[in-house]
């Protein structure tokens, strides 16, 4: 059975990596070892930070 969720997120920074944090309310749906397909549509690009 396929379930679909759409979330809009700002990319976070964790050390040198950029990450997407999954909201807590999805934790019951997205248990560890669950395989998901992630598609990324850029809505607004970030400005360069100096």
mmCIF file of the N, C-alpha and C atoms, coordinates in Angstrom:
data_MODEL
# 
_entry.id   MODEL 
# 
loop_
_atom_site.group_PDB 
_atom_site.id 
_atom_site.type_symbol 
_atom_site.label_atom_id 
_atom_site.label_alt_id 
_atom_site.label_comp_id 
_atom_site.label_asym_id 
_atom_site.label_entity_id 
_atom_site.label_seq_id 
_atom_site.pdbx_PDB_ins_code 
_atom_site.Cartn_x 
_atom_site.Cartn_y 
_atom_site.Cartn_z 
_atom_site.occupancy 
_atom_site.B_iso_or_equiv 
_atom_site.pdbx_formal_charge 
_atom_site.auth_seq_id 
_atom_site.auth_comp_id 
_atom_site.auth_asym_id 
_atom_site.auth_atom_id 
_atom_site.pdbx_PDB_model_num 
ATOM 1   N N  . UNK A 1 1  ? 0.842  -1.181 0.000  1.00 0.00 ? 1  UNK A N  1 
ATOM 2   C CA . UNK A 1 1  ? 0.000  0.000  0.000  1.00 0.00 ? 1  UNK A CA 1 
ATOM 3   C C  . UNK A 1 1  ? 0.886  1.243  0.000  1.00 0.00 ? 1  UNK A C  1 
ATOM 4   N N  . UNK A 1 2  ? 0.632  2.140  -0.893 1.00 0.00 ? 2  UNK A N  1 
ATOM 5   C CA . UNK A 1 2  ? 1.415  3.362  -1.004 1.00 0.00 ? 2  UNK A CA 1 
ATOM 6   C C  . UNK A 1 2  ? 0.687  4.512  -0.320 1.00 0.00 ? 2  UNK A C  1 
ATOM 7   N N  . UNK A 1 3  ? 1.400  5.265  0.495  1.00 0.00 ? 3  UNK A N  1 
ATOM 8   C CA . UNK A 1 3  ? 0.856  6.462  1.145  1.00 0.00 ? 3  UNK A CA 1 
ATOM 9   C C  . UNK A 1 3  ? 1.701  7.636  0.712  1.00 0.00 ? 3  UNK A C  1 
ATOM 10  N N  . UNK A 1 4  ? 1.076  8.762  0.482  1.00 0.00 ? 4  UNK A N  1 
ATOM 11  C CA . UNK A 1 4  ? 1.799  9.941  0.018  1.00 0.00 ? 4  UNK A CA 1 
ATOM 12  C C  . UNK A 1 4  ? 1.650  11.080 1.011  1.00 0.00 ? 4  UNK A C  1 
ATOM 13  N N  . UNK A 1 5  ? 2.739  11.803 1.221  1.00 0.00 ? 5  UNK A N  1 
ATOM 14  C CA . UNK A 1 5  ? 2.753  12.966 2.088  1.00 0.00 ? 5  UNK A CA 1 
ATOM 15  C C  . UNK A 1 5  ? 3.475  14.074 1.334  1.00 0.00 ? 5  UNK A C  1 
ATOM 16  N N  . UNK A 1 6  ? 2.994  15.292 1.455  1.00 0.00 ? 6  UNK A N  1 
ATOM 17  C CA . UNK A 1 6  ? 3.687  16.442 0.883  1.00 0.00 ? 6  UNK A CA 1 
ATOM 18  C C  . UNK A 1 6  ? 4.019  17.386 2.017  1.00 0.00 ? 6  UNK A C  1 
ATOM 19  N N  . UNK A 1 7  ? 5.299  17.707 2.173  1.00 0.00 ? 7  UNK A N  1 
ATOM 20  C CA . UNK A 1 7  ? 5.733  18.670 3.180  1.00 0.00 ? 7  UNK A CA 1 
ATOM 21  C C  . UNK A 1 7  ? 6.603  19.712 2.493  1.00 0.00 ? 7  UNK A C  1 
ATOM 22  N N  . UNK A 1 8  ? 6.553  20.929 2.990  1.00 0.00 ? 8  UNK A N  1 
ATOM 23  C CA . UNK A 1 8  ? 7.410  21.996 2.481  1.00 0.00 ? 8  UNK A CA 1 
ATOM 24  C C  . UNK A 1 8  ? 8.377  22.344 3.586  1.00 0.00 ? 8  UNK A C  1 
ATOM 25  N N  . UNK A 1 9  ? 9.669  22.251 3.321  1.00 0.00 ? 9  UNK A N  1 
ATOM 26  C CA . UNK A 1 9  ? 10.684 22.418 4.359  1.00 0.00 ? 9  UNK A CA 1 
ATOM 27  C C  . UNK A 1 9  ? 11.789 23.340 3.899  1.00 0.00 ? 9  UNK A C  1 
ATOM 28  N N  . UNK A 1 10 ? 12.398 24.015 4.859  1.00 0.00 ? 10 UNK A N  1 
ATOM 29  C CA . UNK A 1 10 ? 13.614 24.773 4.601  1.00 0.00 ? 10 UNK A CA 1 
ATOM 30  C C  . UNK A 1 10 ? 14.782 23.825 4.861  1.00 0.00 ? 10 UNK A C  1 
ATOM 31  N N  . UNK A 1 11 ? 15.793 23.858 4.018  1.00 0.00 ? 11 UNK A N  1 
ATOM 32  C CA . UNK A 1 11 ? 16.966 23.016 4.190  1.00 0.00 ? 11 UNK A CA 1 
ATOM 33  C C  . UNK A 1 11 ? 17.736 23.500 5.423  1.00 0.00 ? 11 UNK A C  1 
ATOM 34  N N  . UNK A 1 12 ? 18.065 22.580 6.313  1.00 0.00 ? 12 UNK A N  1 
ATOM 35  C CA . UNK A 1 12 ? 18.831 22.906 7.514  1.00 0.00 ? 12 UNK A CA 1 
ATOM 36  C C  . UNK A 1 12 ? 20.298 22.565 7.281  1.00 0.00 ? 12 UNK A C  1 
ATOM 37  N N  . UNK A 1 13 ? 21.145 23.005 8.181  1.00 0.00 ? 13 UNK A N  1 
ATOM 38  C CA . UNK A 1 13 ? 22.570 22.724 8.091  1.00 0.00 ? 13 UNK A CA 1 
ATOM 39  C C  . UNK A 1 13 ? 22.970 21.910 9.325  1.00 0.00 ? 13 UNK A C  1 
ATOM 40  N N  . UNK A 1 14 ? 23.706 20.840 9.093  1.00 0.00 ? 14 UNK A N  1 
ATOM 41  C CA . UNK A 1 14 ? 24.220 19.995 10.173 1.00 0.00 ? 14 UNK A CA 1 
ATOM 42  C C  . UNK A 1 14 ? 25.700 19.779 9.883  1.00 0.00 ? 14 UNK A C  1 
ATOM 43  N N  . UNK A 1 15 ? 26.549 20.592 10.513 1.00 0.00 ? 15 UNK A N  1 
ATOM 44  C CA . UNK A 1 15 ? 27.977 20.553 10.202 1.00 0.00 ? 15 UNK A CA 1 
ATOM 45  C C  . UNK A 1 15 ? 28.185 21.046 8.787  1.00 0.00 ? 15 UNK A C  1 
ATOM 46  N N  . UNK A 1 16 ? 28.852 20.248 7.974  1.00 0.00 ? 16 UNK A N  1 
ATOM 47  C CA . UNK A 1 16 ? 29.113 20.635 6.584  1.00 0.00 ? 16 UNK A CA 1 
ATOM 48  C C  . UNK A 1 16 ? 28.016 20.145 5.641  1.00 0.00 ? 16 UNK A C  1 
ATOM 49  N N  . UNK A 1 17 ? 26.997 19.446 6.173  1.00 0.00 ? 17 UNK A N  1 
ATOM 50  C CA . UNK A 1 17 ? 25.965 18.863 5.324  1.00 0.00 ? 17 UNK A CA 1 
ATOM 51  C C  . UNK A 1 17 ? 24.666 19.643 5.401  1.00 0.00 ? 17 UNK A C  1 
ATOM 52  N N  . UNK A 1 18 ? 23.928 19.639 4.315  1.00 0.00 ? 18 UNK A N  1 
ATOM 53  C CA . UNK A 1 18 ? 22.579 20.172 4.286  1.00 0.00 ? 18 UNK A CA 1 
ATOM 54  C C  . UNK A 1 18 ? 21.625 19.009 4.536  1.00 0.00 ? 18 UNK A C  1 
ATOM 55  N N  . UNK A 1 19 ? 20.601 19.243 5.354  1.00 0.00 ? 19 UNK A N  1 
ATOM 56  C CA . UNK A 1 19 ? 19.677 18.165 5.712  1.00 0.00 ? 19 UNK A CA 1 
ATOM 57  C C  . UNK A 1 19 ? 18.234 18.637 5.631  1.00 0.00 ? 19 UNK A C  1 
ATOM 58  N N  . UNK A 1 20 ? 17.326 17.690 5.483  1.00 0.00 ? 20 UNK A N  1 
ATOM 59  C CA . UNK A 1 20 ? 15.896 17.948 5.556  1.00 0.00 ? 20 UNK A CA 1 
ATOM 60  C C  . UNK A 1 20 ? 15.386 17.191 6.775  1.00 0.00 ? 20 UNK A C  1 
ATOM 61  N N  . UNK A 1 21 ? 14.772 17.918 7.691  1.00 0.00 ? 21 UNK A N  1 
ATOM 62  C CA . UNK A 1 21 ? 14.245 17.312 8.916  1.00 0.00 ? 21 UNK A CA 1 
ATOM 63  C C  . UNK A 1 21 ? 12.806 16.861 8.660  1.00 0.00 ? 21 UNK A C  1 
ATOM 64  N N  . UNK A 1 22 ? 12.515 15.608 8.968  1.00 0.00 ? 22 UNK A N  1 
ATOM 65  C CA . UNK A 1 22 ? 11.163 15.079 8.800  1.00 0.00 ? 22 UNK A CA 1 
ATOM 66  C C  . UNK A 1 22 ? 10.357 15.422 10.059 1.00 0.00 ? 22 UNK A C  1 
ATOM 67  N N  . UNK A 1 23 ? 9.161  15.990 9.902  1.00 0.00 ? 23 UNK A N  1 
ATOM 68  C CA . UNK A 1 23 ? 8.360  16.372 11.068 1.00 0.00 ? 23 UNK A CA 1 
ATOM 69  C C  . UNK A 1 23 ? 8.032  15.184 11.982 1.00 0.00 ? 23 UNK A C  1 
ATOM 70  N N  . UNK A 1 24 ? 7.961  15.458 13.271 1.00 0.00 ? 24 UNK A N  1 
ATOM 71  C CA . UNK A 1 24 ? 7.712  14.426 14.281 1.00 0.00 ? 24 UNK A CA 1 
ATOM 72  C C  . UNK A 1 24 ? 6.396  13.683 14.034 1.00 0.00 ? 24 UNK A C  1 
ATOM 73  N N  . UNK A 1 25 ? 5.364  14.408 13.559 1.00 0.00 ? 25 UNK A N  1 
ATOM 74  C CA . UNK A 1 25 ? 4.066  13.751 13.377 1.00 0.00 ? 25 UNK A CA 1 
ATOM 75  C C  . UNK A 1 25 ? 4.103  12.633 12.324 1.00 0.00 ? 25 UNK A C  1 
ATOM 76  N N  . UNK A 1 26 ? 5.161  12.575 11.526 1.00 0.00 ? 26 UNK A N  1 
ATOM 77  C CA . UNK A 1 26 ? 5.295  11.490 10.550 1.00 0.00 ? 26 UNK A CA 1 
ATOM 78  C C  . UNK A 1 26 ? 6.101  10.307 11.096 1.00 0.00 ? 26 UNK A C  1 
ATOM 79  N N  . UNK A 1 27 ? 6.568  10.398 12.337 1.00 0.00 ? 27 UNK A N  1 
ATOM 80  C CA . UNK A 1 27 ? 7.439  9.343  12.870 1.00 0.00 ? 27 UNK A CA 1 
ATOM 81  C C  . UNK A 1 27 ? 6.753  7.978  12.920 1.00 0.00 ? 27 UNK A C  1 
ATOM 82  N N  . UNK A 1 28 ? 5.442  7.927  13.127 1.00 0.00 ? 28 UNK A N  1 
ATOM 83  C CA . UNK A 1 28 ? 4.746  6.636  13.130 1.00 0.00 ? 28 UNK A CA 1 
ATOM 84  C C  . UNK A 1 28 ? 4.633  6.050  11.727 1.00 0.00 ? 28 UNK A C  1 
ATOM 85  N N  . UNK A 1 29 ? 4.612  6.895  10.726 1.00 0.00 ? 29 UNK A N  1 
ATOM 86  C CA . UNK A 1 29 ? 4.516  6.444  9.336  1.00 0.00 ? 29 UNK A CA 1 
ATOM 87  C C  . UNK A 1 29 ? 5.873  6.090  8.748  1.00 0.00 ? 29 UNK A C  1 
ATOM 88  N N  . UNK A 1 30 ? 6.932  6.763  9.213  1.00 0.00 ? 30 UNK A N  1 
ATOM 89  C CA . UNK A 1 30 ? 8.264  6.607  8.630  1.00 0.00 ? 30 UNK A CA 1 
ATOM 90  C C  . UNK A 1 30 ? 9.228  6.007  9.644  1.00 0.00 ? 30 UNK A C  1 
ATOM 91  N N  . UNK A 1 31 ? 8.992  4.782  9.996  1.00 0.00 ? 31 UNK A N  1 
ATOM 92  C CA . UNK A 1 31 ? 9.839  4.084  10.957 1.00 0.00 ? 31 UNK A CA 1 
ATOM 93  C C  . UNK A 1 31 ? 11.206 3.776  10.334 1.00 0.00 ? 31 UNK A C  1 
ATOM 94  N N  . UNK A 1 32 ? 12.229 3.566  11.172 1.00 0.00 ? 32 UNK A N  1 
ATOM 95  C CA . UNK A 1 32 ? 13.541 3.177  10.637 1.00 0.00 ? 32 UNK A CA 1 
ATOM 96  C C  . UNK A 1 32 ? 13.423 1.954  9.724  1.00 0.00 ? 32 UNK A C  1 
ATOM 97  N N  . UNK A 1 33 ? 14.210 1.924  8.708  1.00 0.00 ? 33 UNK A N  1 
ATOM 98  C CA . UNK A 1 33 ? 14.270 0.887  7.668  1.00 0.00 ? 33 UNK A CA 1 
ATOM 99  C C  . UNK A 1 33 ? 13.134 0.977  6.657  1.00 0.00 ? 33 UNK A C  1 
ATOM 100 N N  . UNK A 1 34 ? 12.234 1.965  6.808  1.00 0.00 ? 34 UNK A N  1 
ATOM 101 C CA . UNK A 1 34 ? 11.202 2.197  5.801  1.00 0.00 ? 34 UNK A CA 1 
ATOM 102 C C  . UNK A 1 34 ? 11.870 2.790  4.568  1.00 0.00 ? 34 UNK A C  1 
ATOM 103 N N  . UNK A 1 35 ? 11.517 2.299  3.400  1.00 0.00 ? 35 UNK A N  1 
ATOM 104 C CA . UNK A 1 35 ? 12.074 2.821  2.158  1.00 0.00 ? 35 UNK A CA 1 
ATOM 105 C C  . UNK A 1 35 ? 11.099 3.847  1.591  1.00 0.00 ? 35 UNK A C  1 
ATOM 106 N N  . UNK A 1 36 ? 11.608 5.041  1.287  1.00 0.00 ? 36 UNK A N  1 
ATOM 107 C CA . UNK A 1 36 ? 10.779 6.111  0.741  1.00 0.00 ? 36 UNK A CA 1 
ATOM 108 C C  . UNK A 1 36 ? 11.422 6.667  -0.524 1.00 0.00 ? 36 UNK A C  1 
ATOM 109 N N  . UNK A 1 37 ? 10.616 7.293  -1.350 1.00 0.00 ? 37 UNK A N  1 
ATOM 110 C CA . UNK A 1 37 ? 11.107 8.005  -2.525 1.00 0.00 ? 37 UNK A CA 1 
ATOM 111 C C  . UNK A 1 37 ? 11.010 9.485  -2.205 1.00 0.00 ? 37 UNK A C  1 
ATOM 112 N N  . UNK A 1 38 ? 12.104 10.209 -2.395 1.00 0.00 ? 38 UNK A N  1 
ATOM 113 C CA . UNK A 1 38 ? 12.132 11.641 -2.105 1.00 0.00 ? 38 UNK A CA 1 
ATOM 114 C C  . UNK A 1 38 ? 12.322 12.396 -3.409 1.00 0.00 ? 38 UNK A C  1 
ATOM 115 N N  . UNK A 1 39 ? 11.395 13.288 -3.700 1.00 0.00 ? 39 UNK A N  1 
ATOM 116 C CA . UNK A 1 39 ? 11.499 14.160 -4.872 1.00 0.00 ? 39 UNK A CA 1 
ATOM 117 C C  . UNK A 1 39 ? 11.638 15.579 -4.342 1.00 0.00 ? 39 UNK A C  1 
ATOM 118 N N  . UNK A 1 40 ? 12.559 16.345 -4.912 1.00 0.00 ? 40 UNK A N  1 
ATOM 119 C CA . UNK A 1 40 ? 12.808 17.699 -4.427 1.00 0.00 ? 40 UNK A CA 1 
ATOM 120 C C  . UNK A 1 40 ? 12.492 18.696 -5.535 1.00 0.00 ? 40 UNK A C  1 
ATOM 121 N N  . UNK A 1 41 ? 11.574 19.607 -5.239 1.00 0.00 ? 41 UNK A N  1 
ATOM 122 C CA . UNK A 1 41 ? 11.259 20.719 -6.126 1.00 0.00 ? 41 UNK A CA 1 
ATOM 123 C C  . UNK A 1 41 ? 11.711 21.985 -5.427 1.00 0.00 ? 41 UNK A C  1 
ATOM 124 N N  . UNK A 1 42 ? 12.636 22.721 -6.024 1.00 0.00 ? 42 UNK A N  1 
ATOM 125 C CA . UNK A 1 42 ? 13.131 23.950 -5.425 1.00 0.00 ? 42 UNK A CA 1 
ATOM 126 C C  . UNK A 1 42 ? 12.093 25.047 -5.671 1.00 0.00 ? 42 UNK A C  1 
ATOM 127 N N  . UNK A 1 43 ? 11.546 25.601 -4.587 1.00 0.00 ? 43 UNK A N  1 
ATOM 128 C CA . UNK A 1 43 ? 10.514 26.635 -4.667 1.00 0.00 ? 43 UNK A CA 1 
ATOM 129 C C  . UNK A 1 43 ? 11.146 28.017 -4.656 1.00 0.00 ? 43 UNK A C  1 
ATOM 130 N N  . UNK A 1 44 ? 12.143 28.200 -3.798 1.00 0.00 ? 44 UNK A N  1 
ATOM 131 C CA . UNK A 1 44 ? 12.837 29.486 -3.689 1.00 0.00 ? 44 UNK A CA 1 
ATOM 132 C C  . UNK A 1 44 ? 14.271 29.201 -3.316 1.00 0.00 ? 44 UNK A C  1 
ATOM 133 N N  . UNK A 1 45 ? 15.203 29.762 -4.074 1.00 0.00 ? 45 UNK A N  1 
ATOM 134 C CA . UNK A 1 45 ? 16.621 29.540 -3.784 1.00 0.00 ? 45 UNK A CA 1 
ATOM 135 C C  . UNK A 1 45 ? 17.093 30.485 -2.693 1.00 0.00 ? 45 UNK A C  1 
ATOM 136 N N  . UNK A 1 46 ? 17.995 30.004 -1.870 1.00 0.00 ? 46 UNK A N  1 
ATOM 137 C CA . UNK A 1 46 ? 18.571 30.822 -0.798 1.00 0.00 ? 46 UNK A CA 1 
ATOM 138 C C  . UNK A 1 46 ? 19.563 31.816 -1.373 1.00 0.00 ? 46 UNK A C  1 
ATOM 139 N N  . UNK A 1 47 ? 19.690 32.957 -0.711 1.00 0.00 ? 47 UNK A N  1 
ATOM 140 C CA . UNK A 1 47 ? 20.697 33.940 -1.095 1.00 0.00 ? 47 UNK A CA 1 
ATOM 141 C C  . UNK A 1 47 ? 22.045 33.478 -0.566 1.00 0.00 ? 47 UNK A C  1 
ATOM 142 N N  . UNK A 1 48 ? 23.120 33.877 -1.237 1.00 0.00 ? 48 UNK A N  1 
ATOM 143 C CA . UNK A 1 48 ? 24.468 33.523 -0.770 1.00 0.00 ? 48 UNK A CA 1 
ATOM 144 C C  . UNK A 1 48 ? 24.755 34.223 0.540  1.00 0.00 ? 48 UNK A C  1 
ATOM 145 N N  . UNK A 1 49 ? 25.209 33.463 1.538  1.00 0.00 ? 49 UNK A N  1 
ATOM 146 C CA . UNK A 1 49 ? 25.593 34.032 2.822  1.00 0.00 ? 49 UNK A CA 1 
ATOM 147 C C  . UNK A 1 49 ? 27.100 34.191 2.853  1.00 0.00 ? 49 UNK A C  1 
ATOM 148 N N  . UNK A 1 50 ? 27.561 35.322 3.337  1.00 0.00 ? 50 UNK A N  1 
ATOM 149 C CA . UNK A 1 50 ? 29.004 35.558 3.430  1.00 0.00 ? 50 UNK A CA 1 
ATOM 150 C C  . UNK A 1 50 ? 29.463 35.393 4.842  1.00 0.00 ? 50 UNK A C  1 
# 
